[in-house]
Amino acid sequence: MKKYLIITCLFFLGFINMSRAQVSSELRIEIRGAITGVYTFTNIEKGRIDNEDKGISKEQTLGFFSVPPTALPGNLEVAAVIANLELGKLLEVGSYKMVIVKDENPIFNSREKLGFMTVVRTERGTPIEEYYTETGTITLSQLDEISARGSFEATLKMAKGTKEITVSGSFVVRL
Amino acid sequence: MYKAMLILLTTCFFMGCNTVEDKGEFEKIKEQLPEIGGFMINGKNMEIANWLGRPTSDGRELLEPINMIIIDQVSTSSEDSKSRLINAFTQAGFPERSGHSSGYKGIMDGEYFSQTPSDIDIAFADFMWAFTNCHARFFGPYKTGDFWVWIGSSSQEKGVIHDYVSFKNSRNLMTENLITRTETVWLGDVPLNNEVNTSTQSTGDHDGFAKLLKLN
């Protein structure tokens, strides 16, 4: 009996590892407005913010971002961060309201599911146009030990200037 | 390091950017430099900055080295020199950006210098903190007889979570951009003997040298 239990556990662990190995991070984004196009990023990294000073733990947050310089036509980079700031809650499936960003700081000033996104156009590897969310939503539709999946739509405005873009798309982030 | 220097010199030769033409100038300036503290200092506890206490992937304390020295022979005041430094970094693709810890200091001739561009969460950086980015904090300026001296700690961190990635990548990218996109000249590499690799402490991929640059 013990032998069968060990075999079952090993099989289960092997299955999990295989499933994890099969998941690749990817972000697909359609952009309209001052920038237009459909782009798919496959070199996506992730990070989970741990900020004791602000009472935010890793389990409440998820950030995912392209890694400059991304070798894609359009010379774009994309990053997004979501955080569940509801008291006592962790990151969970649901809608995350996008907040505005001021001087590169997202205005996370309420205890709810919040997020932001930025799209950056580069030239010679250097940002030349940086867009940050004005309004929108990131929807986390699936979250487990292996991956986080979801979609988003938002309006972003250029940090220094008046240009605007609207974006929509989906993401898979391997955890 | 020598391979990187060769690539840099070759690139500069073909691109016509600014490199040292007179080895004598490098030696002459190096002789006039103040004694440079080899590490960035945490202004809160006055100890060597250690990446906010986060260890390396092998569990060692990560010490943050000074890896850039910039001299300014043109400015007539410290404020003027500060403006020129900020302008050069902005033009090179590293404007002032928020989201970086602050309150650090640098040491020259035993004197502590506060952080530039600002002491409030700002560093020179190529991308917003949400992306993997190269950023630097500078300290100074120290006035010698002929010029102002700035020292800096340049590093690359992972996006969102600020984990250490490299000191060398950032130093070399900043140097390359400064000399190809501004009038800054690379004079040579100054050995600061600040590479640390013990069982408990490390300076990551830092090679013990600071790039010596001249603002023009």
HADDOCK unambig.tbl for C-alpha pairs under 7 A between the chains (distance, minus, plus):
assign (segid A and resid 47 and name CA) (segid B and resid 160 and name CA) 5.76 0.50 0.50
assign (segid A and resid 47 and name CA) (segid B and resid 161 and name CA) 5.63 0.50 0.50
assign (segid A and resid 48 and name CA) (segid B and resid 161 and name CA) 6.45 0.50 0.50
assign (segid A and resid 49 and name CA) (segid B and resid 160 and name CA) 6.73 0.50 0.50
assign (segid A and resid 49 and name CA) (segid B and resid 161 and name CA) 5.55 0.50 0.50
assign (segid A and resid 63 and name CA) (segid B and resid 160 and name CA) 6.22 0.50 0.50
assign (segid A and resid 65 and name CA) (segid B and resid 131 and name CA) 6.22 0.50 0.50
assign (segid A and resid 67 and name CA) (segid B and resid 131 and name CA) 6.73 0.50 0.50
assign (segid A and resid 67 and name CA) (segid B and resid 132 and name CA) 6.35 0.50 0.50
assign (segid A and resid 79 and name CA) (segid B and resid 130 and name CA) 6.38 0.50 0.50
assign (segid A and resid 79 and name CA) (segid B and resid 131 and name CA) 6.77 0.50 0.50
assign (segid A and resid 103 and name CA) (segid B and resid 98 and name CA) 6.94 0.50 0.50
assign (segid A and resid 104 and name CA) (segid B and resid 98 and name CA) 6.43 0.50 0.50
assign (segid A and resid 104 and name CA) (segid B and resid 128 and name CA) 6.77 0.50 0.50
assign (segid A and resid 126 and name CA) (segid B and resid 93 and name CA) 5.75 0.50 0.50
assign (segid A and resid 126 and name CA) (segid B and resid 126 and name CA) 6.60 0.50 0.50
assign (segid A and resid 127 and name CA) (segid B and resid 127 and name CA) 6.93 0.50 0.50
